[in-house]
């Protein structure tokens, strides 16, 4: 039948796959849309009988080329070549059979189409069988649409080798009619494919022989049914181009085709094999169904529907970019393109960030080693002795170089360390003095961070020159100075410190550890507190971070110090052991009375800096410092000889200050030579040298400053004339790093073995799951970590011109917008470089919003008693008054109590801080009502993002009703915890809060996307984008998972928690559940009854779990006497079962005590953990066997992680506080005493 087709009105035939995306262009990334052409279409331009309802596998852009059959029969009347785009077929008017080409606007495709591949030999057989010149290459036509740019030339060549003239596609679309296409050069049906993938597709095709594919009597429905068994829905990939031809095959050819070995290929076989979600989400689809069934649900989705309140459920989350998710190889290619957009020039900017050589042995075995970066903060000391030792080395390094006796184990950055020191001065003065003086020679970012922090404390910051400091008001609590100064000058602070102390003022000194190897240390001046960054000790600049800062002080102020502090104690056998000291001063215990809200710090980077010091030793560090200083002096001498500029005659260490007529022009000329210098003002620049600088660099700089004048000398020729610019009275004379630990590992082999020895003492995600509640210890995938150490990301100074960081800027923009989609917010700030910093920043945004409206009196913050300790600590830092509200018996916020508190304080209400799902591990049904109550009373809702892993793709803070939320990228979005940092805590806000997002004094920043009428609250972190380097980890995670993968991750995290709760409920009470009896992504096991029945407390269970090879869950929080368990989506069912089996076995051990079969005081739980040294001791006087102590479960015999020490005595450690390595002399005395006793 021939003739017109369709009706005059426009008609669209819908997609038969409900979840398919909309139409796309062929050269746009994304899946095509599978659409079936209904039977009712009668015929397509008269070419195909209406009775056959054809399916088209690959139809693309229209081609104008007409195809000639050569020798054919009546079929020549219907022979045309067509190239169409993927999408929906539409008809707007009847099409005449006589038209020269068939040209609908869009032609559909269907996954139900049988895709058949023929080898070249089989194609030739078809030709010989009577098809004539039907498939002559000269007759084929393909349009050139650019292949995806991410393909390398090597991959493209490999594809052509397999594809060219080798593969043909045959699809039966009805009796007597066939659709032919060719995969020719770039005309292939998938986006990315290596040669071996094509070969694998061919092998799979050869195993799937179709019998009777072409037959006069073969029903079309049967073809479809056969195809459906082999072709998955939505299985096609973007197509660049394809050639099609419709023709009538003679009977003789049909017979040949019927008997040919024609192979059907599942399009799944053509998919890339390196997709990421199946690697991240560990539970298989079959296991998901079984686990959901064990929880009483028919499917995973039914479990989710019963768990997440319907009132806050979102429709499917969709990304504007990366929605389908990139494969691992695509992601690496994408990140390579971004990296190529960054220009890594030699940096002479300084300002606290310096180029450094990261020793390869440290890069590979610390920074790139999951055995070092996947652990959590060392709360369980017995399985963390390795990094505890390394952090004790860090503290010793800092105390030695600063000449102060106490140091913490790292802070976030130098600016926040200075702000913490300012808060210490305020506390030392008991809040009676509210002015803090800051010298103008401090780094500008440090000054701004201090100003912002002071605002919440009610402290007045005065920035002025040192000579103008005035203490006569008796209101000054402290002063901050820089040593050396931000522009390079070195000052003698001896008299300055004495004068400040005479007025009762505390002195804070910001310093440079490398400079302190040659300069008089701050402690010898009498400084009270010393802060700084350890970045230039072998940690890359990373466009701003992460880096380990430090704070050192005297013993007098040790209990006012912020951050983690590592101390020496003893274990159960009396042997020395390490643990975190003085935890009672921290936020998780003291809450709003804590010294700081700091939680995550920078442990991984502190460990790197420490290993750098060990590798070089004191002599090696001094050699580096001398070389840096020498190059700076050589450059200064060269400038004087040139005479084109004026070198300021000041003592300096590494930074030369230069006066010139046009600073901007000189900086631009330096950029042309791929060097960056700092422009201070229109007539001043500084040039800061570092470890990576060379004599050749000095020569290049001299040419820049010569301003066209010939340079008749070289830096090397000047070297004999160079003299030190260090003041004689400020040259260091005191020893440092004299402990053997800093003088034993100067070869790579020795350092490698030392690092491995420490690594073997620490349990990490390399060994087993770490089910810490509210901590989300998920997979940190290798592909996510790879770009972190690429030079194009790692070696960028944070203050380089924007056009040198285009790759970073593109990543920031995409990441900010992706996070907006995830959270339902309008803008994001990436500056906060920890979760606690995000909390503080979010509350400061709320504060700034109220101030902008003239509501300075709004300073009340309502916080549930179950909140994490950082919440009240952060609110206190913002000058807010905390009003606590309780919870009901089900673990939910007491809404009536909340309503009463909100109404009582409605005139002063600033905010509510709430975590969702709650810290009790349930989705509160009344969360939307809670948000409404706060808004009705004039407050803003701050949501703690700690539990975001149970929200992504299912609901969002913005949809729930929050106004601002911080995200722990080191939890939900895969940045590793690093054994106690780094982390990132960016904040998202609704539109009305976006103008107040933080900025930066050196590189202005704000929200992403940028808001209108920006009124930034100030500066939160030293760097404009916080720890920019590790943002690539979260970016790659989101881009590879895609929207569906992220949603499934949330679902599986909830499934895993419910599965474990179900397995354990017959052995332990599960404390809280939702209205339908389910938990969120974490749950609480109640152990309180065992203290009465068996004398067992959570600590005993935690230590016994170590013998089973596991890290304990979160202990005694948010409810004392409990364990909070959070499995993540990355854990397999087998691992979940092992952990459950361990807890069930421990319950049986408790039952032995309850029944009297085991002693209540001396039992396997009270004796845990059992390290090898204890098990192999000569005496064993315990009522249980060594074997049972060591191998309580069968799976441990094949592989077991051993605790390296017995149970650590926390009380002894705090009563006998030692926070550094013992001095050599004291070690010798103790050794002699021990020998005498023996």
QUINORGI-V981833 format. One record per backbone hydrogen bond with DSSP energy under -0.5 kcal/mol. CO is the residue of the C=O (numbers start at 0). NH is the residue of the N-H. Records with the same first field share a line. If there is no record, write none. Layout:
CO=NH, NH
//
This chain:
10=90
11=13
15=17
16=19
24=27
31=33
32=34, 108
33=15, 16
35=37
37=40
38=41
40=42
42=44
43=46
47=43
48=51
49=52
53=36
55=109
59=84
64=80
68=70
69=71
72=75
73=76
74=77
75=78
77=79
79=245
81=243
83=60
84=106
88=12
89=104
90=10
95=98
100=102
105=89
106=86
108=34
109=112
113=115
114=264
115=169
116=262
117=167
118=122
119=123
120=124
121=125
122=126
123=127
124=128
125=130
126=129, 131
130=133
132=135
135=138, 139
136=139
142=144
147=150
151=155
152=156
153=157
154=158
155=159
156=160
157=161
158=162
159=163
162=165, 166
166=182
167=117
168=180
169=115
170=172, 178
173=176
175=248
176=172, 173
177=179, 246
178=170
179=244
180=168
181=183, 242
182=184
183=186
185=187
186=183
187=239
188=236
193=196, 197
194=198
195=199
196=200
197=201
198=202
199=203
200=204
201=205
202=206
203=206
204=207
207=263
208=210
209=211
212=214
214=217
216=218
218=222
219=223
220=224
221=225
222=226
223=227
224=228
226=229, 230
229=231
231=234
235=31
242=181
243=81
244=179
245=79
246=177, 248
249=253
250=254
251=255
252=256
253=257
254=258
255=259
257=211
259=261
261=209
262=116
263=265
265=268
266=269
267=270
273=327
275=278, 279
276=280
279=281
283=287
284=288
285=289
286=290
287=291
288=292
289=293
290=294
291=294, 296
292=295
298=302
299=303
300=304
301=305
302=306
303=306, 307
306=308
308=311
309=312
322=1042, 1043
326=330
327=331
328=332
329=333
330=334
331=335
332=336
333=337
334=338
335=339
336=340
337=340, 341
338=341
340=805
341=343
342=344
345=347, 675
347=677, 687
349=352
352=349
354=690
355=357
356=358
358=361, 362
359=363
360=364
361=365, 366
362=367
365=368
367=369
368=371, 372
369=373
372=977
374=978
376=378
378=380
379=382
380=383
381=1203, 1204
382=762
383=387
384=388
385=389
386=390
387=391
388=392
389=393
390=394
391=395
392=396
393=397
394=398
395=399
396=400
397=401
398=402, 403
401=522
405=552
410=548
411=546
412=416
413=417
414=418
415=419
416=420
417=421
418=422
419=423
420=424
421=425
422=426
423=427
424=428
425=430
426=429
428=431
433=459
434=476, 477
435=461
436=479
437=463
438=441
440=485
442=446
443=447
444=448
445=449
446=450
447=451, 1018
448=452
449=453
450=454
451=455
452=455, 456
453=457, 458
454=457
458=460
459=435, 461
460=462
461=437, 463
463=439
464=467
465=468
470=473
474=434, 476
476=505
477=436
478=507
479=438
480=509
482=511
484=487
487=652
488=484, 490
490=492
492=496
493=497
494=498
495=499
496=500
497=501
498=502
499=502, 504
500=503
505=478, 507
506=527, 528
507=480
508=530
509=482
510=532
511=515
513=516
514=517, 518
517=731
520=523, 524
521=524, 525, 526
527=553
528=508
529=551
530=510
531=549
532=512
533=536
534=538
535=537
540=543, 544
541=544, 1028
544=1028
546=548
547=533
548=410
549=531
550=407
551=529
552=405
553=556
554=557
556=559
557=560
563=408
564=580
566=578
568=576
569=1208
570=573
574=570
576=568
578=566
581=584
582=585
584=594
585=588, 589
586=590
589=592
590=593
599=598
601=605
602=606
603=607
604=608
605=609
606=610
607=611
608=612
609=613
610=614
611=615
612=616
615=619
616=620
617=621
618=622
619=623
620=624
621=625
622=626
623=627
624=628
625=629
626=630
627=631
628=632
629=633
630=634
631=635
632=636
633=637
634=638
635=639
636=640
637=641
638=642
644=646
645=647, 658
647=649
650=489
653=655, 688
654=656
655=686
656=647
657=684
658=645
661=665
662=666
663=667
664=668
665=669
666=670
667=671
668=672
669=672, 674
670=673
673=345
675=347
677=679, 685
680=683
681=662
682=659
683=679, 680
684=657
685=677
686=655
689=692
693=697
694=698
695=699
696=700
697=701
698=702
699=703
700=704
701=705
702=706, 707
703=706
705=708
709=711
713=717
714=718
715=718
717=720, 721
718=721
724=651
726=729
727=730
729=519
738=741
739=742
740=743
746=750
747=751
748=752
749=753
750=754
751=755
752=756
753=757
754=758
755=759
757=760
758=761
760=384
763=766, 767
768=770, 1110
769=771
770=1125
771=774, 775
775=777
778=780
780=784
781=785
782=786
784=787, 788
785=788
786=789
789=792, 793
790=794
792=795
793=541
795=542
796=799
800=803
801=804
803=342
804=808
805=809
806=810
807=811
808=812
809=813
810=814
811=815
812=816
813=817
814=818
815=819
816=820
817=821
818=822
819=823, 824
822=957
826=988
827=1007
828=986
831=984
832=982
833=837
834=838
835=839
836=840
837=841
838=842
839=843
840=844
841=845
842=846
843=847
844=848
845=849
846=850
847=851
848=852
849=852, 854
850=853
853=855
854=857
856=858
858=880
859=861, 909, 910
860=882
861=912
862=884
863=866
867=870, 871
868=872
869=873
870=874
871=875
872=876
873=877
874=879
875=878
880=860
881=883
882=862
884=864
885=893
887=890
891=887
892=894
893=897
894=898
895=899
896=900
897=901
898=902
899=903
900=904
902=905
904=907, 908
907=858, 859
909=939
910=861
911=913, 941
912=863
913=943
917=920
920=1079
921=917, 923
923=926
925=929
926=930
927=931
928=932
929=933
930=934
931=935
932=936
933=936, 938
934=937
939=911, 941
940=942, 962, 963
941=913, 943
942=965
943=915, 946
944=947, 967
946=949
947=950, 951
950=953, 954
953=313
955=959
956=960, 961
962=989
963=942
964=987
965=944
966=968
967=970, 971, 972
968=974
970=973
976=979, 980
978=377
979=600, 602
980=603
983=968, 969
985=966
986=828
987=964
988=825, 826
989=992, 993
990=993, 994
992=995
993=996
994=1014
995=1016
1001=1003
1007=827
1017=998
1022=1025
1025=1027
1026=1029
1027=1030, 1031
1028=1031
1029=1032, 1033
1030=1034
1031=1035
1032=1036
1033=1037
1034=1038
1035=1039
1036=1040
1037=1041
1038=325
1040=1044
1041=1045
1042=1046
1043=1047
1044=1048
1045=1049
1046=1050
1047=1051
1048=1052
1049=1053
1050=1054
1051=1055
1052=1056
1053=1057
1054=1058
1055=1059
1056=1060
1057=1061
1058=1062
1059=1063
1060=1064
1063=1066, 1067
1068=1070, 1085
1073=1076
1077=1073
1081=1079
1082=1124
1083=1070, 1085
1084=1086, 1122
1085=1068
1086=1089, 1090
1087=1090, 1091
1088=1091, 1092
1089=1093, 1094, 1095
1096=1099, 1100
1097=1101
1098=1102
1099=1103
1100=1104
1101=1105
1102=1105, 1106
1103=1106, 1107
1104=1107, 1109
1105=1108
1110=770
1113=1123
1118=1121
1120=1086
1121=1115
1122=1084, 1124
1123=772, 1113
1124=1082
1127=1130
1128=281, 282
1131=1135
1132=1136
1133=1137
1134=1138
1135=1139
1136=1140
1137=1141
1138=1142
1139=1143
1140=1144
1141=1145
1142=1146
1143=1147
1144=1148
1145=1149
1146=1150
1147=1151
1148=1152
1149=1153
1150=1154
1151=1156, 1157
1152=1155
1160=1162
1161=1158
1162=1166
1164=1167
1168=1170
1170=1173, 1174
1171=1175
1173=1176
1184=1188
1185=1189
1186=1190
1192=1195
1193=1196
1194=1197, 1198
1199=1201
1200=1202
1202=1171
1206=571
1207=1209
1208=1212
1209=1213
1210=1214
1211=1215
1213=1216
1217=567
1222=1226
1223=1227
1224=1228
1225=1229
1226=1230
1227=1231
1228=1232
1229=1233
1230=1234
1231=1235
1232=1236
1233=1237
//
